[in-house]
């Protein structure tokens, strides 16, 4: 019942998580960076409400191109730890249900059909007023699947700067011509230019490329890149394009802030992979998707409990010394210089909780009934 209740009102709980727990961790950051992506989780059983056949994002050598899963659109806030780097802290998600799977849900609890892009905009609209209380600029980094007009224009209306990847065949145009004020007509000023920009031809041109060192993926990497400004209709006007020459071929990214530096754009793109790491830990360590629930609100609540457990664990370990979080005495082959993993932080928190229970049970004057109840609680926690 508690899990289903959380699934019915995740916005209220996520608001308290953001204001009371996550906001203090990003108070010293110059700007706030939101990360947006979708996470598939495999439910237990063939008749789970909200689950359906979706495209498999990681089929592997023998995997099927389609898989029976729940698909959640997740919004996280990227927080920069002084020693551990960027960590994605999940805040809120929305369950995406295909239109053909909606009849399998009880009409009393059946949601309306909404695409992933619409769900993404709902998450941004939820976060905007609460992040506005911090008084800092907000950036949004998302996968290329969300680089569509349905997301870019609402994000621009909310005052957010969007960073994402560009398709190689995207239809870009030059900047509009500058017309002196005394020669402007009565109509609206031009937004888009008349000259088409081909990314493949730009990549083939030798001029414009430069080689620089960037702080990416927790290390300094040398990248050959070029940048220019262009206009794009889904973005609603001008934006900055950054092309990077990778060993497997060139890739293009964009930022809706024309004044953004190349280092900031590429750094934000690299920080987005912190959300992928969070998804991995939530599934493999916390157990997202392993709950045996059938009804839609229980599934939504169980997934949010796993997301918030990850965020609470990272917040608990944020200001603690690494020596208090890591115990590798039984792992002599492990590296002492490796930063604490999420498993280390989770294990350290569990040790502290168990220690508090033991000290409470061994206090002077404890009765046999209290000691027996404490022992049963400890056994349930250890199991």
C-alpha positions as CSV (number, residue, x, y, z in Angstrom):
1,X,0.0,0.0,0.0
2,X,2.8,2.4,0.8
3,X,4.6,1.7,-2.5
4,X,1.3,2.3,-4.4
5,X,0.7,5.5,-2.5
6,X,4.2,6.8,-3.4
7,X,3.4,5.9,-7.1
8,X,0.3,8.0,-7.0
9,X,2.1,11.1,-5.6
10,X,5.7,11.0,-6.7
11,X,5.8,14.7,-7.4
12,X,5.3,15.7,-3.7
13,X,8.0,13.4,-2.5
14,X,10.4,14.4,-5.3
15,X,9.9,18.0,-4.3
16,X,11.1,17.4,-0.7
17,X,14.0,15.3,-2.0
18,X,15.0,18.2,-4.3
19,X,14.6,21.0,-1.8
20,X,15.8,19.4,1.4
21,X,18.5,16.9,0.1
22,X,19.7,17.7,-3.4
23,X,19.7,21.5,-3.3
24,X,22.3,21.8,-0.6
25,X,24.7,19.6,-2.5
26,X,24.6,21.9,-5.6
27,X,24.5,25.2,-3.7
28,X,28.2,26.0,-4.5
29,X,27.9,25.2,-8.3
30,X,27.8,28.0,-10.7
31,X,24.9,26.6,-12.7
32,X,22.4,23.7,-12.4
33,X,22.6,20.9,-14.9
34,X,19.6,18.6,-15.5
35,X,20.0,15.3,-17.3
36,X,17.2,13.6,-19.1
37,X,17.0,10.0,-20.4
38,X,14.8,7.0,-20.5
39,X,15.5,3.8,-18.5
40,X,13.9,0.4,-19.4
41,X,13.4,-2.1,-16.5
42,X,12.2,-5.7,-16.8
43,X,9.2,-6.4,-14.7
44,X,8.4,-9.8,-13.2
45,X,5.5,-11.7,-14.9
46,X,3.9,-11.4,-18.3
47,X,0.8,-9.4,-17.4
48,X,2.2,-6.3,-15.6
49,X,0.3,-3.1,-16.1
50,X,2.2,-0.5,-18.1
51,X,4.7,-2.9,-19.5
52,X,5.0,-3.7,-23.2
53,X,7.2,-4.6,-26.0
54,X,9.8,-1.9,-26.6
55,X,13.0,-1.4,-28.6
56,X,16.0,-3.0,-26.8
57,X,18.6,-0.3,-26.4
58,X,21.4,-2.8,-25.6
59,X,20.6,-6.1,-27.3
60,X,24.1,-7.5,-27.1
61,X,25.5,-10.3,-29.3
62,X,22.6,-12.7,-28.7
63,X,19.9,-10.3,-27.5
64,X,16.6,-9.7,-29.2
65,X,15.9,-6.3,-30.9
66,X,12.7,-6.0,-28.7
67,X,12.2,-6.6,-25.0
68,X,9.2,-6.7,-22.6
69,X,9.9,-3.8,-20.2
70,X,8.7,-0.8,-18.3
71,X,10.1,2.4,-19.8
72,X,10.6,5.4,-17.5
73,X,11.6,8.9,-18.6
74,X,13.9,10.0,-15.7
75,X,15.0,13.6,-14.7
76,X,18.2,13.9,-12.6
77,X,20.3,16.7,-11.3
78,X,24.0,16.5,-11.9
79,X,26.0,17.4,-8.8
80,X,29.8,17.8,-8.9
81,X,31.7,16.3,-5.9
82,X,35.1,17.8,-5.2
83,X,36.7,14.3,-5.2
84,X,34.3,11.9,-6.9
85,X,33.4,14.0,-10.0
86,X,29.9,14.4,-11.4
87,X,27.1,12.2,-9.9
88,X,23.6,12.1,-11.3
89,X,21.0,12.3,-8.6
90,X,17.6,11.1,-9.8
91,X,14.6,13.3,-8.8
92,X,11.5,12.2,-10.7
93,X,10.3,10.0,-13.5
94,X,7.3,9.4,-15.7
95,X,6.2,5.9,-17.0
96,X,5.8,5.8,-20.7
97,X,3.0,3.4,-21.8
98,X,2.3,2.7,-25.5
99,X,-1.2,3.4,-26.7
100,X,-1.8,-0.2,-27.6
101,X,-0.9,-1.2,-24.0
102,X,-3.4,1.2,-22.3
103,X,-6.4,-1.1,-22.6
104,X,-4.7,-3.6,-20.3
105,X,-4.9,-1.1,-17.4
106,X,-8.0,-0.7,-15.3
107,X,-10.0,2.4,-16.5
108,X,-10.0,3.7,-13.0
109,X,-6.1,4.0,-13.0
110,X,-5.5,4.3,-16.7
111,X,-3.4,7.3,-17.7
112,X,-3.8,9.2,-20.9
113,X,-1.5,8.5,-23.7
114,X,1.6,10.8,-23.8
115,X,4.8,10.4,-25.8
116,X,8.2,10.4,-24.3
117,X,8.7,14.0,-25.5
118,X,5.5,15.1,-23.7
119,X,6.6,13.3,-20.5
120,X,10.0,15.0,-20.7
121,X,8.4,18.5,-20.9
122,X,6.2,17.6,-17.9
123,X,9.3,16.8,-15.9
124,X,11.0,20.1,-16.9
125,X,7.9,22.1,-16.0
126,X,7.8,20.4,-12.6
127,X,11.4,21.2,-11.9
128,X,11.4,24.8,-13.2
129,X,9.7,26.6,-10.3
130,X,11.7,24.7,-7.6
131,X,15.1,25.2,-9.3
132,X,14.1,28.8,-9.8
133,X,14.3,29.3,-6.1
134,X,18.1,28.7,-6.2
135,X,18.5,31.7,-8.6
136,X,21.0,30.0,-10.9
137,X,21.1,29.4,-14.7
138,X,19.8,25.9,-15.7
139,X,21.2,23.7,-18.4
140,X,19.6,20.6,-19.7
141,X,21.6,17.8,-21.3
142,X,19.7,15.0,-23.0
143,X,20.1,12.2,-25.5
144,X,19.8,12.9,-29.2
145,X,16.3,11.3,-29.1
146,X,15.1,14.3,-27.1
147,X,16.6,16.9,-29.5
148,X,13.2,17.7,-31.0
149,X,11.1,20.8,-31.3
150,X,8.6,19.3,-28.8
151,X,11.3,19.5,-26.1
152,X,13.6,22.3,-27.3
153,X,11.0,25.0,-27.7
154,X,9.4,24.4,-24.2
155,X,12.8,24.3,-22.6
156,X,13.7,27.6,-24.3
157,X,10.4,29.1,-23.0
158,X,11.4,28.0,-19.5
159,X,14.8,29.7,-19.8
160,X,16.8,26.5,-20.0
161,X,19.9,26.0,-22.1
162,X,19.8,22.7,-23.9
163,X,22.9,20.6,-24.9
164,X,22.5,17.5,-27.0
165,X,23.7,15.6,-30.0
166,X,22.9,16.4,-33.6
167,X,21.9,14.0,-36.4
168,X,24.4,13.9,-39.2
169,X,21.7,14.7,-41.8
170,X,20.1,17.6,-39.8
171,X,18.8,20.5,-41.9
172,X,20.9,23.5,-40.7
173,X,20.8,27.0,-42.2
174,X,23.1,30.0,-42.0
175,X,22.5,33.0,-39.8
176,X,20.0,35.6,-41.0
177,X,21.6,38.5,-42.8
178,X,22.2,41.6,-40.8
179,X,19.9,44.4,-42.0
180,X,20.6,48.0,-40.9
181,X,17.8,49.5,-38.8
182,X,17.0,52.2,-41.4
183,X,16.5,49.6,-44.1
184,X,14.2,47.2,-42.2
185,X,10.8,46.6,-43.5
186,X,7.5,46.6,-41.6
187,X,7.6,42.8,-41.2
188,X,9.3,40.6,-38.6
189,X,13.1,40.3,-38.7
190,X,14.5,37.2,-40.3
191,X,15.2,34.2,-37.9
192,X,16.8,31.8,-40.4
193,X,19.3,32.3,-43.2
194,X,19.0,31.3,-46.8
195,X,22.1,29.2,-47.2
196,X,21.9,25.4,-46.3
197,X,24.7,24.0,-44.1
198,X,25.8,20.4,-44.7
199,X,27.5,18.9,-41.7
200,X,29.3,16.3,-43.8
201,X,30.8,19.0,-46.0
202,X,31.8,21.0,-43.0
203,X,33.5,18.0,-41.6
204,X,35.4,17.5,-44.8
205,X,36.8,21.0,-44.9
206,X,40.3,21.3,-43.5
207,X,39.9,24.9,-42.3
208,X,38.3,25.6,-38.9
209,X,39.7,22.6,-37.0
210,X,41.6,23.1,-33.8
211,X,43.2,20.7,-31.3
212,X,42.7,21.3,-27.6
213,X,42.9,19.5,-24.3
214,X,39.6,19.1,-22.5
215,X,38.7,17.8,-19.0
216,X,36.4,14.9,-20.0
217,X,35.4,11.7,-18.3
218,X,37.5,12.4,-15.2
219,X,40.7,13.0,-17.2
220,X,42.4,15.2,-19.8
221,X,41.7,14.2,-23.4
222,X,43.0,15.7,-26.6
223,X,40.2,16.5,-29.1
224,X,40.2,17.9,-32.6
225,X,37.1,20.0,-33.0
226,X,35.5,22.9,-34.8
227,X,32.6,25.2,-33.8
228,X,30.3,27.6,-35.6
229,X,26.9,29.1,-35.3
230,X,23.9,28.2,-37.4
231,X,20.1,28.2,-37.3
232,X,17.7,25.3,-36.9
233,X,13.9,25.3,-36.9
234,X,13.4,22.8,-34.1
235,X,15.6,25.0,-31.9
236,X,13.7,28.1,-32.8
237,X,16.6,30.1,-34.2
238,X,20.4,30.3,-33.8
239,X,22.5,28.0,-31.7
240,X,26.1,26.8,-31.5
241,X,27.4,23.6,-33.2
242,X,30.5,21.7,-32.1
243,X,31.9,19.0,-34.3
244,X,34.4,16.5,-32.9
245,X,36.7,14.3,-34.9
246,X,36.6,10.9,-33.2
247,X,38.5,7.8,-34.2
248,X,35.3,6.2,-35.5
249,X,34.2,9.4,-37.4
250,X,33.0,12.9,-36.7
251,X,30.1,13.6,-34.3
252,X,28.2,16.9,-33.8
253,X,26.7,18.4,-30.7
254,X,24.8,21.7,-30.1
255,X,24.1,24.2,-27.4
256,X,21.3,26.7,-27.5
257,X,23.5,29.3,-25.8
258,X,25.5,31.1,-28.5
259,X,28.1,32.3,-26.0
260,X,28.8,28.8,-24.6
261,X,32.4,27.7,-24.7
262,X,33.4,24.5,-26.4
263,X,34.9,23.1,-23.2
264,X,31.5,23.7,-21.4
265,X,29.6,21.9,-24.1
266,X,31.8,18.9,-24.3
267,X,32.1,18.7,-20.5
268,X,28.3,18.7,-20.2
269,X,28.0,16.0,-22.8
270,X,30.6,13.8,-20.9
271,X,28.8,14.5,-17.6
272,X,25.6,13.1,-19.0
273,X,27.0,9.6,-18.8
274,X,26.8,9.9,-15.1
275,X,23.1,9.2,-15.5
276,X,23.9,6.0,-17.3
277,X,26.1,4.9,-14.4
278,X,23.2,5.8,-12.0
279,X,20.8,3.6,-14.0
280,X,23.3,0.7,-13.8
281,X,23.6,1.1,-10.0
282,X,19.9,1.4,-9.5
283,X,19.2,-1.8,-11.4
284,X,22.2,-3.9,-10.3
285,X,22.7,-2.7,-6.7
286,X,19.4,-1.1,-5.5
287,X,17.3,-3.6,-7.5
288,X,15.1,-1.4,-9.7
289,X,12.8,-3.7,-11.7
290,X,13.1,-6.7,-9.4
291,X,10.0,-5.8,-7.4
292,X,7.2,-8.3,-8.0
293,X,4.3,-5.9,-8.4
294,X,1.6,-6.0,-11.0
295,X,-0.5,-2.8,-10.7
296,X,0.7,0.4,-12.4
297,X,0.9,2.7,-9.3
298,X,2.8,0.0,-7.4
299,X,5.3,-0.3,-10.3
300,X,5.8,3.5,-10.4
301,X,6.2,3.7,-6.7
302,X,8.7,0.9,-6.5
303,X,10.8,2.4,-9.3
304,X,10.8,5.8,-7.5
305,X,11.8,4.2,-4.2
306,X,14.9,2.8,-5.9
307,X,15.7,6.2,-7.5
308,X,15.3,8.0,-4.2
309,X,17.3,5.3,-2.4
310,X,20.2,6.0,-4.7
311,X,19.9,9.8,-4.2
312,X,19.7,9.5,-0.4
313,X,22.7,7.2,-0.2
314,X,24.8,9.6,-2.2
315,X,23.6,12.6,-0.1
316,X,24.5,10.7,3.1
317,X,28.0,9.9,1.9
318,X,28.6,13.3,0.3
319,X,30.5,15.0,3.1
320,X,32.0,12.0,4.7
321,X,35.7,10.9,4.7
322,X,36.6,8.2,2.2
323,X,38.3,6.1,4.9
324,X,35.0,5.8,6.7
325,X,33.2,4.7,3.5
326,X,35.6,2.1,2.2
327,X,36.7,-1.1,3.9
328,X,39.0,-3.1,1.6
329,X,40.7,-5.0,4.4
330,X,39.4,-8.3,2.9
331,X,40.2,-7.3,-0.6
332,X,44.1,-7.0,-0.8
333,X,44.0,-7.0,-4.6
334,X,41.8,-3.9,-4.8
335,X,43.2,-0.5,-5.5
336,X,43.5,1.8,-2.5
337,X,43.4,4.9,-4.7
338,X,40.0,4.0,-6.3
339,X,37.2,6.3,-5.2
340,X,34.4,4.8,-3.2
341,X,31.8,3.1,-5.4
342,X,28.1,3.3,-4.8
343,X,28.3,-0.2,-3.3
344,X,30.9,1.1,-0.8
345,X,28.6,3.9,0.2
346,X,25.6,1.7,0.5
347,X,27.5,-0.8,2.6
348,X,28.9,1.9,4.9
349,X,25.4,3.3,5.5
350,X,24.0,-0.2,6.3
351,X,26.9,-0.7,8.8
352,X,26.0,2.6,10.5
353,X,22.3,1.7,10.7
354,X,23.1,-1.7,12.1
355,X,25.5,-0.1,14.7
356,X,22.8,2.2,15.8
357,X,20.4,-0.7,16.3
358,X,23.0,-2.7,18.3
359,X,23.8,0.3,20.6
360,X,20.1,0.9,21.2
361,X,19.5,-2.8,22.1
362,X,22.5,-2.9,24.5
363,X,21.6,0.2,26.4
364,X,21.4,-0.2,30.2
365,X,18.0,-1.4,31.5
366,X,16.8,-3.0,28.2
367,X,14.2,-5.7,28.8
368,X,14.3,-9.2,27.3
369,X,11.4,-8.3,25.0
370,X,13.2,-5.2,23.7
371,X,16.4,-7.2,23.1
372,X,14.4,-9.9,21.3
373,X,12.7,-7.3,19.1
374,X,16.0,-5.6,18.3
375,X,17.5,-8.9,17.4
376,X,14.7,-9.7,15.0
377,X,15.1,-6.3,13.4
378,X,18.9,-6.8,13.0
379,X,18.4,-10.2,11.4
380,X,15.9,-8.8,8.9
381,X,18.3,-6.0,8.0
382,X,21.2,-8.4,7.7
383,X,19.2,-10.7,5.5
